[in-house]
Amino acid sequence: MVALDGVKIAANASLSANRTGEGLAAALAEQARRAAAEHAATDTAEDAAPTEGGDDRTPAGDDESAVAGRSNPGSDC
């Protein structure tokens, strides 16, 4: 139980729920590793999957510098 300004808020204060700075860093690193592996697997699967209408990757020569020069009809700039 945690009390702030007289208000009681239920909280999980068990020893297994408490973390040290090192424990938090290790848990975060593991979560980041799992997310990176999942994203890499998804990216590989999407690259290998056939797309409707052909290749969906960015065409050669259509880079961000070319996009920067295009006008945006809805833009007031």
mmCIF file of the N, C-alpha and C atoms, coordinates in Angstrom:
data_MODEL
# 
_entry.id   MODEL 
# 
loop_
_atom_site.group_PDB 
_atom_site.id 
_atom_site.type_symbol 
_atom_site.label_atom_id 
_atom_site.label_alt_id 
_atom_site.label_comp_id 
_atom_site.label_asym_id 
_atom_site.label_entity_id 
_atom_site.label_seq_id 
_atom_site.pdbx_PDB_ins_code 
_atom_site.Cartn_x 
_atom_site.Cartn_y 
_atom_site.Cartn_z 
_atom_site.occupancy 
_atom_site.B_iso_or_equiv 
_atom_site.pdbx_formal_charge 
_atom_site.auth_seq_id 
_atom_site.auth_comp_id 
_atom_site.auth_asym_id 
_atom_site.auth_atom_id 
_atom_site.pdbx_PDB_model_num 
ATOM 1   N N  . MET A 1 1  ? 0.852  -1.168  0.000   1.00 0.00 ? 1  MET A N  1 
ATOM 2   C CA . MET A 1 1  ? 0.000  0.000   0.000   1.00 0.00 ? 1  MET A CA 1 
ATOM 3   C C  . MET A 1 1  ? 0.901  1.235   0.000   1.00 0.00 ? 1  MET A C  1 
ATOM 4   N N  . VAL A 1 2  ? 0.565  2.195   -0.837  1.00 0.00 ? 2  VAL A N  1 
ATOM 5   C CA . VAL A 1 2  ? 1.303  3.448   -0.926  1.00 0.00 ? 2  VAL A CA 1 
ATOM 6   C C  . VAL A 1 2  ? 0.334  4.574   -0.576  1.00 0.00 ? 2  VAL A C  1 
ATOM 7   N N  . ALA A 1 3  ? 0.764  5.523   0.221   1.00 0.00 ? 3  ALA A N  1 
ATOM 8   C CA . ALA A 1 3  ? -0.094 6.640   0.595   1.00 0.00 ? 3  ALA A CA 1 
ATOM 9   C C  . ALA A 1 3  ? 0.552  7.950   0.151   1.00 0.00 ? 3  ALA A C  1 
ATOM 10  N N  . LEU A 1 4  ? -0.161 8.711   -0.679  1.00 0.00 ? 4  LEU A N  1 
ATOM 11  C CA . LEU A 1 4  ? 0.276  10.032  -1.120  1.00 0.00 ? 4  LEU A CA 1 
ATOM 12  C C  . LEU A 1 4  ? -0.814 11.021  -0.731  1.00 0.00 ? 4  LEU A C  1 
ATOM 13  N N  . ASP A 1 5  ? -0.470 11.988  0.051   1.00 0.00 ? 5  ASP A N  1 
ATOM 14  C CA . ASP A 1 5  ? -1.446 12.989  0.503   1.00 0.00 ? 5  ASP A CA 1 
ATOM 15  C C  . ASP A 1 5  ? -2.681 12.342  1.109   1.00 0.00 ? 5  ASP A C  1 
ATOM 16  N N  . GLY A 1 6  ? -2.489 11.249  1.811   1.00 0.00 ? 6  GLY A N  1 
ATOM 17  C CA . GLY A 1 6  ? -3.604 10.596  2.484   1.00 0.00 ? 6  GLY A CA 1 
ATOM 18  C C  . GLY A 1 6  ? -4.405 9.668   1.592   1.00 0.00 ? 6  GLY A C  1 
ATOM 19  N N  . VAL A 1 7  ? -4.089 9.586   0.307   1.00 0.00 ? 7  VAL A N  1 
ATOM 20  C CA . VAL A 1 7  ? -4.810 8.703   -0.603  1.00 0.00 ? 7  VAL A CA 1 
ATOM 21  C C  . VAL A 1 7  ? -4.071 7.372   -0.649  1.00 0.00 ? 7  VAL A C  1 
ATOM 22  N N  . LYS A 1 8  ? -4.786 6.289   -0.441  1.00 0.00 ? 8  LYS A N  1 
ATOM 23  C CA . LYS A 1 8  ? -4.169 4.973   -0.463  1.00 0.00 ? 8  LYS A CA 1 
ATOM 24  C C  . LYS A 1 8  ? -4.317 4.359   -1.856  1.00 0.00 ? 8  LYS A C  1 
ATOM 25  N N  . ILE A 1 9  ? -3.200 3.874   -2.368  1.00 0.00 ? 9  ILE A N  1 
ATOM 26  C CA . ILE A 1 9  ? -3.178 3.264   -3.697  1.00 0.00 ? 9  ILE A CA 1 
ATOM 27  C C  . ILE A 1 9  ? -2.591 1.866   -3.540  1.00 0.00 ? 9  ILE A C  1 
ATOM 28  N N  . ALA A 1 10 ? -3.292 0.879   -4.038  1.00 0.00 ? 10 ALA A N  1 
ATOM 29  C CA . ALA A 1 10 ? -2.787 -0.495  -3.954  1.00 0.00 ? 10 ALA A CA 1 
ATOM 30  C C  . ALA A 1 10 ? -1.567 -0.632  -4.855  1.00 0.00 ? 10 ALA A C  1 
ATOM 31  N N  . ALA A 1 11 ? -0.556 -1.333  -4.371  1.00 0.00 ? 11 ALA A N  1 
ATOM 32  C CA . ALA A 1 11 ? 0.661  -1.522  -5.144  1.00 0.00 ? 11 ALA A CA 1 
ATOM 33  C C  . ALA A 1 11 ? 1.232  -2.903  -4.871  1.00 0.00 ? 11 ALA A C  1 
ATOM 34  N N  . ASN A 1 12 ? 1.879  -3.479  -5.859  1.00 0.00 ? 12 ASN A N  1 
ATOM 35  C CA . ASN A 1 12 ? 2.533  -4.760  -5.699  1.00 0.00 ? 12 ASN A CA 1 
ATOM 36  C C  . ASN A 1 12 ? 3.927  -4.504  -5.159  1.00 0.00 ? 12 ASN A C  1 
ATOM 37  N N  . ALA A 1 13 ? 4.140  -4.806  -3.891  1.00 0.00 ? 13 ALA A N  1 
ATOM 38  C CA . ALA A 1 13 ? 5.424  -4.525  -3.256  1.00 0.00 ? 13 ALA A CA 1 
ATOM 39  C C  . ALA A 1 13 ? 6.153  -5.812  -2.878  1.00 0.00 ? 13 ALA A C  1 
ATOM 40  N N  . SER A 1 14 ? 5.845  -6.900  -3.555  1.00 0.00 ? 14 SER A N  1 
ATOM 41  C CA . SER A 1 14 ? 6.519  -8.156  -3.223  1.00 0.00 ? 14 SER A CA 1 
ATOM 42  C C  . SER A 1 14 ? 7.978  -8.087  -3.643  1.00 0.00 ? 14 SER A C  1 
ATOM 43  N N  . LEU A 1 15 ? 8.807  -8.900  -3.022  1.00 0.00 ? 15 LEU A N  1 
ATOM 44  C CA . LEU A 1 15 ? 10.226 -8.898  -3.357  1.00 0.00 ? 15 LEU A CA 1 
ATOM 45  C C  . LEU A 1 15 ? 10.451 -9.259  -4.821  1.00 0.00 ? 15 LEU A C  1 
ATOM 46  N N  . SER A 1 16 ? 9.614  -10.139 -5.381  1.00 0.00 ? 16 SER A N  1 
ATOM 47  C CA . SER A 1 16 ? 9.794  -10.524 -6.780  1.00 0.00 ? 16 SER A CA 1 
ATOM 48  C C  . SER A 1 16 ? 9.390  -9.409  -7.744  1.00 0.00 ? 16 SER A C  1 
ATOM 49  N N  . ALA A 1 17 ? 8.610  -8.428  -7.290  1.00 0.00 ? 17 ALA A N  1 
ATOM 50  C CA . ALA A 1 17 ? 8.199  -7.321  -8.151  1.00 0.00 ? 17 ALA A CA 1 
ATOM 51  C C  . ALA A 1 17 ? 9.187  -6.163  -8.095  1.00 0.00 ? 17 ALA A C  1 
ATOM 52  N N  . ASN A 1 18 ? 10.022 -6.123  -7.083  1.00 0.00 ? 18 ASN A N  1 
ATOM 53  C CA . ASN A 1 18 ? 11.006 -5.045  -6.951  1.00 0.00 ? 18 ASN A CA 1 
ATOM 54  C C  . ASN A 1 18 ? 12.222 -5.331  -7.815  1.00 0.00 ? 18 ASN A C  1 
ATOM 55  N N  . ARG A 1 19 ? 12.814 -4.297  -8.382  1.00 0.00 ? 19 ARG A N  1 
ATOM 56  C CA . ARG A 1 19 ? 13.965 -4.459  -9.265  1.00 0.00 ? 19 ARG A CA 1 
ATOM 57  C C  . ARG A 1 19 ? 15.074 -3.502  -8.849  1.00 0.00 ? 19 ARG A C  1 
ATOM 58  N N  . THR A 1 20 ? 16.299 -3.922  -9.068  1.00 0.00 ? 20 THR A N  1 
ATOM 59  C CA . THR A 1 20 ? 17.443 -3.030  -8.878  1.00 0.00 ? 20 THR A CA 1 
ATOM 60  C C  . THR A 1 20 ? 17.711 -2.353  -10.212 1.00 0.00 ? 20 THR A C  1 
ATOM 61  N N  . GLY A 1 21 ? 18.570 -1.372  -10.218 1.00 0.00 ? 21 GLY A N  1 
ATOM 62  C CA . GLY A 1 21 ? 18.946 -0.724  -11.470 1.00 0.00 ? 21 GLY A CA 1 
ATOM 63  C C  . GLY A 1 21 ? 19.543 -1.714  -12.442 1.00 0.00 ? 21 GLY A C  1 
ATOM 64  N N  . GLU A 1 22 ? 20.386 -2.610  -11.937 1.00 0.00 ? 22 GLU A N  1 
ATOM 65  C CA . GLU A 1 22 ? 20.993 -3.631  -12.796 1.00 0.00 ? 22 GLU A CA 1 
ATOM 66  C C  . GLU A 1 22 ? 19.942 -4.588  -13.342 1.00 0.00 ? 22 GLU A C  1 
ATOM 67  N N  . GLY A 1 23 ? 18.988 -4.960  -12.486 1.00 0.00 ? 23 GLY A N  1 
ATOM 68  C CA . GLY A 1 23 ? 17.916 -5.860  -12.921 1.00 0.00 ? 23 GLY A CA 1 
ATOM 69  C C  . GLY A 1 23 ? 17.045 -5.223  -13.993 1.00 0.00 ? 23 GLY A C  1 
ATOM 70  N N  . LEU A 1 24 ? 16.748 -3.919  -13.826 1.00 0.00 ? 24 LEU A N  1 
ATOM 71  C CA . LEU A 1 24 ? 15.960 -3.205  -14.832 1.00 0.00 ? 24 LEU A CA 1 
ATOM 72  C C  . LEU A 1 24 ? 16.713 -3.120  -16.153 1.00 0.00 ? 24 LEU A C  1 
ATOM 73  N N  . ALA A 1 25 ? 18.012 -2.842  -16.086 1.00 0.00 ? 25 ALA A N  1 
ATOM 74  C CA . ALA A 1 25 ? 18.820 -2.752  -17.306 1.00 0.00 ? 25 ALA A CA 1 
ATOM 75  C C  . ALA A 1 25 ? 18.869 -4.097  -18.018 1.00 0.00 ? 25 ALA A C  1 
ATOM 76  N N  . ALA A 1 26 ? 19.013 -5.177  -17.269 1.00 0.00 ? 26 ALA A N  1 
ATOM 77  C CA . ALA A 1 26 ? 19.052 -6.516  -17.870 1.00 0.00 ? 26 ALA A CA 1 
ATOM 78  C C  . ALA A 1 26 ? 17.702 -6.863  -18.499 1.00 0.00 ? 26 ALA A C  1 
ATOM 79  N N  . ALA A 1 27 ? 16.606 -6.546  -17.816 1.00 0.00 ? 27 ALA A N  1 
ATOM 80  C CA . ALA A 1 27 ? 15.272 -6.828  -18.351 1.00 0.00 ? 27 ALA A CA 1 
ATOM 81  C C  . ALA A 1 27 ? 15.016 -6.012  -19.617 1.00 0.00 ? 27 ALA A C  1 
ATOM 82  N N  . LEU A 1 28 ? 15.436 -4.756  -19.613 1.00 0.00 ? 28 LEU A N  1 
ATOM 83  C CA . LEU A 1 28 ? 15.265 -3.899  -20.784 1.00 0.00 ? 28 LEU A CA 1 
ATOM 84  C C  . LEU A 1 28 ? 16.097 -4.406  -21.956 1.00 0.00 ? 28 LEU A C  1 
ATOM 85  N N  . ALA A 1 29 ? 17.322 -4.823  -21.681 1.00 0.00 ? 29 ALA A N  1 
ATOM 86  C CA . ALA A 1 29 ? 18.188 -5.355  -22.744 1.00 0.00 ? 29 ALA A CA 1 
ATOM 87  C C  . ALA A 1 29 ? 17.587 -6.619  -23.346 1.00 0.00 ? 29 ALA A C  1 
ATOM 88  N N  . GLU A 1 30 ? 17.025 -7.488  -22.523 1.00 0.00 ? 30 GLU A N  1 
ATOM 89  C CA . GLU A 1 30 ? 16.392 -8.717  -23.019 1.00 0.00 ? 30 GLU A CA 1 
ATOM 90  C C  . GLU A 1 30 ? 15.155 -8.387  -23.858 1.00 0.00 ? 30 GLU A C  1 
ATOM 91  N N  . GLN A 1 31 ? 14.360 -7.428  -23.399 1.00 0.00 ? 31 GLN A N  1 
ATOM 92  C CA . GLN A 1 31 ? 13.169 -7.025  -24.152 1.00 0.00 ? 31 GLN A CA 1 
ATOM 93  C C  . GLN A 1 31 ? 13.575 -6.428  -25.494 1.00 0.00 ? 31 GLN A C  1 
ATOM 94  N N  . ALA A 1 32 ? 14.620 -5.620  -25.519 1.00 0.00 ? 32 ALA A N  1 
ATOM 95  C CA . ALA A 1 32 ? 15.103 -5.020  -26.766 1.00 0.00 ? 32 ALA A CA 1 
ATOM 96  C C  . ALA A 1 32 ? 15.631 -6.105  -27.708 1.00 0.00 ? 32 ALA A C  1 
ATOM 97  N N  . ARG A 1 33 ? 16.336 -7.104  -27.165 1.00 0.00 ? 33 ARG A N  1 
ATOM 98  C CA . ARG A 1 33 ? 16.855 -8.196  -27.992 1.00 0.00 ? 33 ARG A CA 1 
ATOM 99  C C  . ARG A 1 33 ? 15.719 -8.981  -28.632 1.00 0.00 ? 33 ARG A C  1 
ATOM 100 N N  . ARG A 1 34 ? 14.676 -9.288  -27.835 1.00 0.00 ? 34 ARG A N  1 
ATOM 101 C CA . ARG A 1 34 ? 13.530 -10.027 -28.379 1.00 0.00 ? 34 ARG A CA 1 
ATOM 102 C C  . ARG A 1 34 ? 12.814 -9.208  -29.453 1.00 0.00 ? 34 ARG A C  1 
ATOM 103 N N  . ALA A 1 35 ? 12.635 -7.903  -29.215 1.00 0.00 ? 35 ALA A N  1 
ATOM 104 C CA . ALA A 1 35 ? 11.947 -7.051  -30.193 1.00 0.00 ? 35 ALA A CA 1 
ATOM 105 C C  . ALA A 1 35 ? 12.752 -6.958  -31.483 1.00 0.00 ? 35 ALA A C  1 
ATOM 106 N N  . ALA A 1 36 ? 14.067 -6.812  -31.382 1.00 0.00 ? 36 ALA A N  1 
ATOM 107 C CA . ALA A 1 36 ? 14.913 -6.729  -32.573 1.00 0.00 ? 36 ALA A CA 1 
ATOM 108 C C  . ALA A 1 36 ? 14.850 -8.025  -33.366 1.00 0.00 ? 36 ALA A C  1 
ATOM 109 N N  . ALA A 1 37 ? 14.867 -9.164  -32.679 1.00 0.00 ? 37 ALA A N  1 
ATOM 110 C CA . ALA A 1 37 ? 14.777 -10.457 -33.365 1.00 0.00 ? 37 ALA A CA 1 
ATOM 111 C C  . ALA A 1 37 ? 13.426 -10.610 -34.051 1.00 0.00 ? 37 ALA A C  1 
ATOM 112 N N  . GLU A 1 38 ? 12.361 -10.199 -33.390 1.00 0.00 ? 38 GLU A N  1 
ATOM 113 C CA . GLU A 1 38 ? 11.022 -10.281 -33.979 1.00 0.00 ? 38 GLU A CA 1 
ATOM 114 C C  . GLU A 1 38 ? 10.915 -9.381  -35.207 1.00 0.00 ? 38 GLU A C  1 
ATOM 115 N N  . HIS A 1 39 ? 11.451 -8.170  -35.118 1.00 0.00 ? 39 HIS A N  1 
ATOM 116 C CA . HIS A 1 39 ? 11.398 -7.234  -36.247 1.00 0.00 ? 39 HIS A CA 1 
ATOM 117 C C  . HIS A 1 39 ? 12.222 -7.744  -37.420 1.00 0.00 ? 39 HIS A C  1 
ATOM 118 N N  . ALA A 1 40 ? 13.377 -8.326  -37.134 1.00 0.00 ? 40 ALA A N  1 
ATOM 119 C CA . ALA A 1 40 ? 14.218 -8.872  -38.197 1.00 0.00 ? 40 ALA A CA 1 
ATOM 120 C C  . ALA A 1 40 ? 13.511 -10.027 -38.898 1.00 0.00 ? 40 ALA A C  1 
ATOM 121 N N  . ALA A 1 41 ? 12.845 -10.887 -38.129 1.00 0.00 ? 41 ALA A N  1 
ATOM 122 C CA . ALA A 1 41 ? 12.112 -12.013 -38.717 1.00 0.00 ? 41 ALA A CA 1 
ATOM 123 C C  . ALA A 1 41 ? 10.956 -11.517 -39.578 1.00 0.00 ? 41 ALA A C  1 
ATOM 124 N N  . THR A 1 42 ? 10.243 -10.512 -39.107 1.00 0.00 ? 42 THR A N  1 
ATOM 125 C CA . THR A 1 42 ? 9.132  -9.944  -39.873 1.00 0.00 ? 42 THR A CA 1 
ATOM 126 C C  . THR A 1 42 ? 9.642  -9.303  -41.152 1.00 0.00 ? 42 THR A C  1 
ATOM 127 N N  . ASP A 1 43 ? 10.747 -8.567  -41.068 1.00 0.00 ? 43 ASP A N  1 
ATOM 128 C CA . ASP A 1 43 ? 11.320 -7.912  -42.237 1.00 0.00 ? 43 ASP A CA 1 
ATOM 129 C C  . ASP A 1 43 ? 11.747 -8.944  -43.276 1.00 0.00 ? 43 ASP A C  1 
ATOM 130 N N  . THR A 1 44 ? 12.393 -10.016 -42.822 1.00 0.00 ? 44 THR A N  1 
ATOM 131 C CA . THR A 1 44 ? 12.830 -11.070 -43.733 1.00 0.00 ? 44 THR A CA 1 
ATOM 132 C C  . THR A 1 44 ? 11.630 -11.730 -44.409 1.00 0.00 ? 44 THR A C  1 
ATOM 133 N N  . ALA A 1 45 ? 10.581 -11.996 -43.634 1.00 0.00 ? 45 ALA A N  1 
ATOM 134 C CA . ALA A 1 45 ? 9.378  -12.617 -44.191 1.00 0.00 ? 45 ALA A CA 1 
ATOM 135 C C  . ALA A 1 45 ? 8.705  -11.695 -45.201 1.00 0.00 ? 45 ALA A C  1 
ATOM 136 N N  . GLU A 1 46 ? 8.648  -10.395 -44.896 1.00 0.00 ? 46 GLU A N  1 
ATOM 137 C CA . GLU A 1 46 ? 8.026  -9.448  -45.829 1.00 0.00 ? 46 GLU A CA 1 
ATOM 138 C C  . GLU A 1 46 ? 8.850  -9.314  -47.103 1.00 0.00 ? 46 GLU A C  1 
ATOM 139 N N  . ASP A 1 47 ? 10.178 -9.343  -46.982 1.00 0.00 ? 47 ASP A N  1 
ATOM 140 C CA . ASP A 1 47 ? 11.034 -9.250  -48.162 1.00 0.00 ? 47 ASP A CA 1 
ATOM 141 C C  . ASP A 1 47 ? 10.879 -10.480 -49.050 1.00 0.00 ? 47 ASP A C  1 
ATOM 142 N N  . ALA A 1 48 ? 10.645 -11.638 -48.460 1.00 0.00 ? 48 ALA A N  1 
ATOM 143 C CA . ALA A 1 48 ? 10.532 -12.881 -49.216 1.00 0.00 ? 48 ALA A CA 1 
ATOM 144 C C  . ALA A 1 48 ? 9.140  -13.078 -49.812 1.00 0.00 ? 48 ALA A C  1 
ATOM 145 N N  . ALA A 1 49 ? 8.140  -12.420 -49.247 1.00 0.00 ? 49 ALA A N  1 
ATOM 146 C CA . ALA A 1 49 ? 6.759  -12.612 -49.703 1.00 0.00 ? 49 ALA A CA 1 
ATOM 147 C C  . ALA A 1 49 ? 6.526  -11.902 -51.032 1.00 0.00 ? 49 ALA A C  1 
ATOM 148 N N  . PRO A 1 50 ? 5.798  -12.581 -51.946 1.00 0.00 ? 50 PRO A N  1 
ATOM 149 C CA . PRO A 1 50 ? 5.461  -11.914 -53.210 1.00 0.00 ? 50 PRO A CA 1 
ATOM 150 C C  . PRO A 1 50 ? 4.479  -10.768 -52.941 1.00 0.00 ? 50 PRO A C  1 
ATOM 151 N N  . THR A 1 51 ? 4.588  -9.714  -53.732 1.00 0.00 ? 51 THR A N  1 
ATOM 152 C CA . THR A 1 51 ? 3.699  -8.567  -53.549 1.00 0.00 ? 51 THR A CA 1 
ATOM 153 C C  . THR A 1 51 ? 2.772  -8.445  -54.745 1.00 0.00 ? 51 THR A C  1 
ATOM 154 N N  . GLU A 1 52 ? 1.628  -7.898  -54.500 1.00 0.00 ? 52 GLU A N  1 
ATOM 155 C CA . GLU A 1 52 ? 0.664  -7.686  -55.577 1.00 0.00 ? 52 GLU A CA 1 
ATOM 156 C C  . GLU A 1 52 ? 1.167  -6.551  -56.461 1.00 0.00 ? 52 GLU A C  1 
ATOM 157 N N  . GLY A 1 53 ? 1.299  -6.787  -57.729 1.00 0.00 ? 53 GLY A N  1 
ATOM 158 C CA . GLY A 1 53 ? 1.745  -5.741  -58.643 1.00 0.00 ? 53 GLY A CA 1 
ATOM 159 C C  . GLY A 1 53 ? 3.254  -5.659  -58.754 1.00 0.00 ? 53 GLY A C  1 
ATOM 160 N N  . GLY A 1 54 ? 3.973  -6.613  -58.198 1.00 0.00 ? 54 GLY A N  1 
ATOM 161 C CA . GLY A 1 54 ? 5.423  -6.604  -58.358 1.00 0.00 ? 54 GLY A CA 1 
ATOM 162 C C  . GLY A 1 54 ? 6.150  -6.165  -57.114 1.00 0.00 ? 54 GLY A C  1 
ATOM 163 N N  . ASP A 1 55 ? 7.304  -5.598  -57.316 1.00 0.00 ? 55 ASP A N  1 
ATOM 164 C CA . ASP A 1 55 ? 8.200  -5.223  -56.232 1.00 0.00 ? 55 ASP A CA 1 
ATOM 165 C C  . ASP A 1 55 ? 7.692  -3.970  -55.525 1.00 0.00 ? 55 ASP A C  1 
ATOM 166 N N  . ASP A 1 56 ? 7.633  -4.009  -54.185 1.00 0.00 ? 56 ASP A N  1 
ATOM 167 C CA . ASP A 1 56 ? 7.143  -2.846  -53.438 1.00 0.00 ? 56 ASP A CA 1 
ATOM 168 C C  . ASP A 1 56 ? 8.266  -2.038  -52.804 1.00 0.00 ? 56 ASP A C  1 
ATOM 169 N N  . ARG A 1 57 ? 9.504  -2.362  -53.144 1.00 0.00 ? 57 ARG A N  1 
ATOM 170 C CA . ARG A 1 57 ? 10.621 -1.593  -52.600 1.00 0.00 ? 57 ARG A CA 1 
ATOM 171 C C  . ARG A 1 57 ? 10.757 -0.264  -53.331 1.00 0.00 ? 57 ARG A C  1 
ATOM 172 N N  . THR A 1 58 ? 11.462 0.666   -52.733 1.00 0.00 ? 58 THR A N  1 
ATOM 173 C CA . THR A 1 58 ? 11.661 1.982   -53.321 1.00 0.00 ? 58 THR A CA 1 
ATOM 174 C C  . THR A 1 58 ? 12.455 1.857   -54.619 1.00 0.00 ? 58 THR A C  1 
ATOM 175 N N  . PRO A 1 59 ? 11.972 2.436   -55.711 1.00 0.00 ? 59 PRO A N  1 
ATOM 176 C CA . PRO A 1 59 ? 12.704 2.353   -56.975 1.00 0.00 ? 59 PRO A CA 1 
ATOM 177 C C  . PRO A 1 59 ? 14.052 3.080   -56.892 1.00 0.00 ? 59 PRO A C  1 
ATOM 178 N N  . ALA A 1 60 ? 14.988 2.642   -57.702 1.00 0.00 ? 60 ALA A N  1 
ATOM 179 C CA . ALA A 1 60 ? 16.303 3.281   -57.733 1.00 0.00 ? 60 ALA A CA 1 
ATOM 180 C C  . ALA A 1 60 ? 16.141 4.738   -58.141 1.00 0.00 ? 60 ALA A C  1 
ATOM 181 N N  . GLY A 1 61 ? 16.860 5.619   -57.480 1.00 0.00 ? 61 GLY A N  1 
ATOM 182 C CA . GLY A 1 61 ? 16.804 7.043   -57.812 1.00 0.00 ? 61 GLY A CA 1 
ATOM 183 C C  . GLY A 1 61 ? 15.706 7.796   -57.096 1.00 0.00 ? 61 GLY A C  1 
ATOM 184 N N  . ASP A 1 62 ? 14.815 7.102   -56.419 1.00 0.00 ? 62 ASP A N  1 
ATOM 185 C CA . ASP A 1 62 ? 13.732 7.774   -55.702 1.00 0.00 ? 62 ASP A CA 1 
ATOM 186 C C  . ASP A 1 62 ? 14.107 7.847   -54.230 1.00 0.00 ? 62 ASP A C  1 
ATOM 187 N N  . ASP A 1 63 ? 15.087 8.683   -53.925 1.00 0.00 ? 63 ASP A N  1 
ATOM 188 C CA . ASP A 1 63 ? 15.555 8.792   -52.552 1.00 0.00 ? 63 ASP A CA 1 
ATOM 189 C C  . ASP A 1 63 ? 14.951 10.024  -51.881 1.00 0.00 ? 63 ASP A C  1 
ATOM 190 N N  . GLU A 1 64 ? 15.311 10.242  -50.647 1.00 0.00 ? 64 GLU A N  1 
ATOM 191 C CA . GLU A 1 64 ? 14.732 11.348  -49.883 1.00 0.00 ? 64 GLU A CA 1 
ATOM 192 C C  . GLU A 1 64 ? 15.095 12.710  -50.450 1.00 0.00 ? 64 GLU A C  1 
ATOM 193 N N  . SER A 1 65 ? 16.248 12.848  -51.108 1.00 0.00 ? 65 SER A N  1 
ATOM 194 C CA . SER A 1 65 ? 16.614 14.147  -51.665 1.00 0.00 ? 65 SER A CA 1 
ATOM 195 C C  . SER A 1 65 ? 15.656 14.521  -52.792 1.00 0.00 ? 65 SER A C  1 
ATOM 196 N N  . ALA A 1 66 ? 15.187 13.505  -53.533 1.00 0.00 ? 66 ALA A N  1 
ATOM 197 C CA . ALA A 1 66 ? 14.215 13.773  -54.593 1.00 0.00 ? 66 ALA A CA 1 
ATOM 198 C C  . ALA A 1 66 ? 12.867 14.140  -53.985 1.00 0.00 ? 66 ALA A C  1 
ATOM 199 N N  . VAL A 1 67 ? 12.510 13.507  -52.887 1.00 0.00 ? 67 VAL A N  1 
ATOM 200 C CA . VAL A 1 67 ? 11.237 13.789  -52.229 1.00 0.00 ? 67 VAL A CA 1 
ATOM 201 C C  . VAL A 1 67 ? 11.240 15.201  -51.649 1.00 0.00 ? 67 VAL A C  1 
ATOM 202 N N  . ALA A 1 68 ? 12.371 15.660  -51.156 1.00 0.00 ? 68 ALA A N  1 
ATOM 203 C CA . ALA A 1 68 ? 12.447 16.974  -50.546 1.00 0.00 ? 68 ALA A CA 1 
ATOM 204 C C  . ALA A 1 68 ? 12.118 18.087  -51.541 1.00 0.00 ? 68 ALA A C  1 
ATOM 205 N N  . GLY A 1 69 ? 12.386 17.874  -52.822 1.00 0.00 ? 69 GLY A N  1 
ATOM 206 C CA . GLY A 1 69 ? 12.135 18.894  -53.831 1.00 0.00 ? 69 GLY A CA 1 
ATOM 207 C C  . GLY A 1 69 ? 10.704 18.914  -54.346 1.00 0.00 ? 69 GLY A C  1 
ATOM 208 N N  . ARG A 1 70 ? 9.904  17.940  -53.984 1.00 0.00 ? 70 ARG A N  1 
ATOM 209 C CA . ARG A 1 70 ? 8.519  17.879  -54.465 1.00 0.00 ? 70 ARG A CA 1 
ATOM 210 C C  . ARG A 1 70 ? 7.646  18.847  -53.673 1.00 0.00 ? 70 ARG A C  1 
ATOM 211 N N  . SER A 1 71 ? 6.670  19.388  -54.353 1.00 0.00 ? 71 SER A N  1 
ATOM 212 C CA . SER A 1 71 ? 5.750  20.293  -53.651 1.00 0.00 ? 71 SER A CA 1 
ATOM 213 C C  . SER A 1 71 ? 4.628  19.479  -53.031 1.00 0.00 ? 71 SER A C  1 
ATOM 214 N N  . ASN A 1 72 ? 4.088  19.984  -51.956 1.00 0.00 ? 72 ASN A N  1 
ATOM 215 C CA . ASN A 1 72 ? 2.990  19.345  -51.271 1.00 0.00 ? 72 ASN A CA 1 
ATOM 216 C C  . ASN A 1 72 ? 1.761  20.234  -51.470 1.00 0.00 ? 72 ASN A C  1 
ATOM 217 N N  . PRO A 1 73 ? 0.767  19.766  -52.250 1.00 0.00 ? 73 PRO A N  1 
ATOM 218 C CA . PRO A 1 73 ? -0.387 20.627  -52.542 1.00 0.00 ? 73 PRO A CA 1 
ATOM 219 C C  . PRO A 1 73 ? -1.156 21.079  -51.311 1.00 0.00 ? 73 PRO A C  1 
ATOM 220 N N  . GLY A 1 74 ? -1.136 20.306  -50.234 1.00 0.00 ? 74 GLY A N  1 
ATOM 221 C CA . GLY A 1 74 ? -1.865 20.679  -49.034 1.00 0.00 ? 74 GLY A CA 1 
ATOM 222 C C  . GLY A 1 74 ? -1.060 21.530  -48.081 1.00 0.00 ? 74 GLY A C  1 
ATOM 223 N N  . SER A 1 75 ? 0.158  21.844  -48.449 1.00 0.00 ? 75 SER A N  1 
ATOM 224 C CA . SER A 1 75 ? 1.041  22.583  -47.552 1.00 0.00 ? 75 SER A CA 1 
ATOM 225 C C  . SER A 1 75 ? 0.923  24.080  -47.779 1.00 0.00 ? 75 SER A C  1 
ATOM 226 N N  . ASP A 1 76 ? 0.972  24.849  -46.697 1.00 0.00 ? 76 ASP A N  1 
ATOM 227 C CA . ASP A 1 76 ? 0.942  26.308  -46.808 1.00 0.00 ? 76 ASP A CA 1 
ATOM 228 C C  . ASP A 1 76 ? 2.330  26.883  -46.958 1.00 0.00 ? 76 ASP A C  1 
ATOM 229 N N  . CYS A 1 77 ? 3.367  26.050  -46.871 1.00 0.00 ? 77 CYS A N  1 
ATOM 230 C CA . CYS A 1 77 ? 4.744  26.526  -46.945 1.00 0.00 ? 77 CYS A CA 1 
ATOM 231 C C  . CYS A 1 77 ? 5.164  26.827  -48.364 1.00 0.00 ? 77 CYS A C  1 
# 
